[in-house]
Amino acid sequence: MTVPNKTPSVQMFRLSLYQRALHPELFGIQDRLTITQADQYDFEAWIVPGGHVLRFQNAENLCLTETVTDQDAALPERGLLHALPCIGEKEHDETIEDTIRYVTTVQTESLSENLYSATLNEMRDFAAEADALSYEWAEADGQANLSLVDIQRYRGEIHAQSYHLLENGGFVLRTQTIFELV
């Protein structure tokens, strides 16, 4: 789906980890996925233009929420455990209250116009083949952007890969996250 929208600012992207749920009204949700693993965990993924929200909650109601967004000023500070700027390569590994292990990596790159176009087409195909959450939008000047989140569900864990492509500057942001019951 292509609709006009404002492209997020590349310099403002941040991955944040919260020990709480966040309200959906904070985000311009374009698509969502909910997974329940009987008596082990609940998981929800939201796709937003240029970002995503992942919520993982174990059977004891310990809740972790990961956001990748450029709307830093609109997000609460309460419950914030960790934040990473989404520039370059970053890793974070943390076990929360000895019950949930959270592991994430962030990688960004700037691609040439031709390479960006080829990557965009490849990611469109991947989103369709994997039945991933995806949202595509175009700027008024025709710049094509894409956000997608692909989820793998396992008995005691969730793996999520995200790709956020912004044509302005050929920006590609990739994250890989694991929520694992300890």
Backbone torsions as a table, in degrees:
resi	resn	phi	psi	omega
1	MET	NA	136.0	-179.3
2	THR	-121.9	122.0	177.2
3	VAL	-139.2	149.5	177.5
4	PRO	-65.1	143.2	179.4
5	ASN	-162.5	167.5	178.0
6	LYS	-93.8	124.7	179.3
7	THR	-69.0	134.2	176.7
8	PRO	-62.2	154.2	177.6
9	SER	-79.7	126.5	-177.0
10	VAL	-59.0	-39.6	-177.0
11	GLN	-69.3	-15.5	-174.3
12	MET	-95.2	-5.1	-175.6
13	PHE	-66.2	138.2	179.7
14	ARG	-147.1	138.6	170.5
15	LEU	-96.6	127.6	-179.6
16	SER	-125.6	142.0	176.2
17	LEU	-116.9	124.7	180.0
18	TYR	-114.8	148.8	170.4
19	GLN	-102.0	65.4	179.0
20	ARG	178.0	165.3	173.4
21	ALA	-84.5	152.5	175.1
22	LEU	-113.7	149.2	-176.1
23	HIS	-75.6	136.0	-179.6
24	PRO	-59.1	-26.3	-178.8
25	GLU	-65.8	-14.2	177.8
26	LEU	-74.3	-12.5	-170.9
27	PHE	-129.4	150.6	173.7
28	GLY	-88.2	73.6	-173.8
29	ILE	-65.6	128.6	179.2
30	GLN	-105.4	-26.7	178.2
31	ASP	-159.9	158.5	-179.0
32	ARG	-149.3	157.9	178.2
33	LEU	-140.4	136.7	177.7
34	THR	-123.8	135.5	178.3
35	ILE	-130.5	134.1	173.3
36	THR	-122.5	125.5	175.2
37	GLN	-105.7	108.7	-171.6
38	ALA	-34.2	116.6	174.3
39	ASP	56.4	19.1	177.7
40	GLN	-120.4	-51.8	-178.1
41	TYR	-161.0	160.0	168.8
42	ASP	-119.0	143.7	-178.8
43	PHE	-139.6	141.0	175.7
44	GLU	-139.6	137.5	176.9
45	ALA	-122.4	134.1	175.4
46	TRP	-120.4	137.8	174.6
47	ILE	-106.2	134.1	177.8
48	VAL	-129.7	159.9	179.9
49	PRO	-58.2	114.6	178.1
50	GLY	78.3	12.9	-178.4
51	GLY	-167.9	-173.0	179.7
52	HIS	-156.9	167.1	173.8
53	VAL	-134.3	130.6	176.6
54	LEU	-123.2	127.5	178.9
55	ARG	-120.9	127.4	179.9
56	PHE	-125.7	127.4	-178.9
57	GLN	-133.1	125.6	-179.3
58	ASN	-83.7	177.9	-177.1
59	ALA	-64.4	-22.9	177.7
60	GLU	-87.9	9.3	178.1
61	ASN	69.7	19.5	170.0
62	LEU	-76.3	124.5	-173.5
63	CYS	-118.2	130.4	172.3
64	LEU	-119.5	139.5	178.0
65	THR	-131.1	126.7	174.8
66	GLU	-104.8	132.4	172.9
67	THR	-121.5	142.7	167.1
68	VAL	-127.3	112.8	-174.7
69	THR	-159.4	166.2	175.0
70	ASP	-103.8	2.8	-176.2
71	GLN	-95.3	50.8	-176.6
72	ASP	-50.5	-44.7	-175.1
73	ALA	-65.4	-25.6	-176.5
74	ALA	-86.5	-6.9	-176.2
75	LEU	-95.5	146.9	-178.8
76	PRO	-73.3	159.0	174.4
77	GLU	-94.3	-24.2	-178.3
78	ARG	-62.2	127.2	178.5
79	GLY	85.3	-0.3	-179.2
80	LEU	-70.9	120.7	179.5
81	LEU	-95.1	-38.6	-173.4
82	HIS	-159.1	148.4	176.4
83	ALA	-141.5	139.9	178.8
84	LEU	-128.7	130.9	170.6
85	PRO	-68.8	141.0	-176.8
86	CYS	-92.8	64.8	175.3
87	ILE	-134.0	129.3	179.8
88	GLY	80.4	-144.4	179.8
89	GLU	-120.0	132.3	-178.6
90	LYS	-139.2	153.1	174.7
91	GLU	-137.4	149.6	175.3
92	HIS	-149.0	135.3	-179.4
93	ASP	-138.7	123.0	-175.1
94	GLU	-151.3	140.5	173.2
95	THR	-107.7	126.6	-175.6
96	ILE	-102.3	122.8	177.3
97	GLU	48.6	34.4	177.6
98	ASP	55.6	22.7	-178.6
99	THR	-126.2	-30.6	179.5
100	ILE	-129.0	126.2	173.0
101	ARG	-97.0	131.1	-179.8
102	TYR	-118.4	124.0	178.8
103	VAL	-130.3	132.4	177.7
104	THR	-144.2	151.9	170.8
105	THR	-130.7	146.6	177.9
106	VAL	-127.1	133.7	176.5
107	GLN	-137.4	135.1	175.6
108	THR	-128.8	153.7	173.5
109	GLU	-154.5	158.0	175.0
110	SER	-112.2	124.9	-175.6
111	LEU	-106.9	153.5	172.4
112	SER	-65.8	164.9	-177.8
113	GLU	-56.7	-46.5	-179.0
114	ASN	-66.1	-43.9	179.9
115	LEU	-66.6	-37.6	177.0
116	TYR	-61.6	-46.0	-179.2
117	SER	-60.1	-44.5	179.0
118	ALA	-65.1	-40.8	179.3
119	THR	-65.8	-41.5	178.0
120	LEU	-59.2	-46.3	179.2
121	ASN	-64.0	-40.6	177.9
122	GLU	-63.1	-41.5	-179.8
123	MET	-70.3	-34.3	174.6
124	ARG	-60.4	-46.8	179.2
125	ASP	-62.4	-44.5	179.8
126	PHE	-60.5	-44.8	-179.6
127	ALA	-59.2	-41.8	179.8
128	ALA	-68.8	-45.0	-178.8
129	GLU	-65.4	-41.5	-176.2
130	ALA	-86.2	-4.8	-174.6
131	ASP	53.8	43.1	-179.2
132	ALA	-79.3	156.0	169.7
133	LEU	-64.7	132.0	178.4
134	SER	-150.2	155.3	177.6
135	TYR	-147.6	126.4	178.8
136	GLU	-119.7	139.4	178.3
137	TRP	-144.3	158.2	179.6
138	ALA	-123.5	146.0	175.2
139	GLU	-77.8	168.2	177.3
140	ALA	-58.8	-31.3	179.4
141	ASP	-86.9	6.8	175.3
142	GLY	92.6	-0.8	179.3
143	GLN	-62.2	129.6	-177.2
144	ALA	-95.2	133.1	-178.9
145	ASN	-131.6	152.2	-177.5
146	LEU	-147.5	137.6	169.9
147	SER	-125.0	136.1	176.5
148	LEU	-146.3	150.2	176.6
149	VAL	-132.6	125.3	178.0
150	ASP	-111.6	130.5	-174.0
151	ILE	-117.1	134.8	168.9
152	GLN	-116.4	128.2	-176.1
153	ARG	-104.0	131.8	176.1
154	TYR	-129.7	169.9	-175.3
155	ARG	-56.3	-49.7	-176.8
156	GLY	-116.4	18.1	-178.3
157	GLU	-161.7	162.5	175.6
158	ILE	-125.7	135.6	172.6
159	HIS	-114.0	131.5	-179.5
160	ALA	-131.0	127.6	173.7
161	GLN	-114.6	132.7	178.0
162	SER	-124.6	151.3	175.9
163	TYR	-137.0	127.7	177.9
164	HIS	-126.2	115.7	-175.3
165	LEU	-114.1	123.6	179.1
166	LEU	-121.4	117.7	-174.9
167	GLU	-62.2	-33.9	178.1
168	ASN	-62.2	105.5	-177.9
169	GLY	86.8	2.2	-179.8
170	GLY	61.6	34.2	-173.8
171	PHE	-76.4	129.1	173.9
172	VAL	-127.1	124.4	178.3
173	LEU	-116.2	123.9	179.3
174	ARG	-122.9	134.6	173.6
175	THR	-127.3	149.0	171.5
176	GLN	-129.7	125.1	-175.5
177	THR	-130.9	141.3	173.1
178	ILE	-126.0	129.3	167.5
179	PHE	-108.4	120.5	-173.8
180	GLU	-131.2	130.4	174.6
181	LEU	-72.5	133.0	-178.3
182	VAL	-91.0	NA	NA
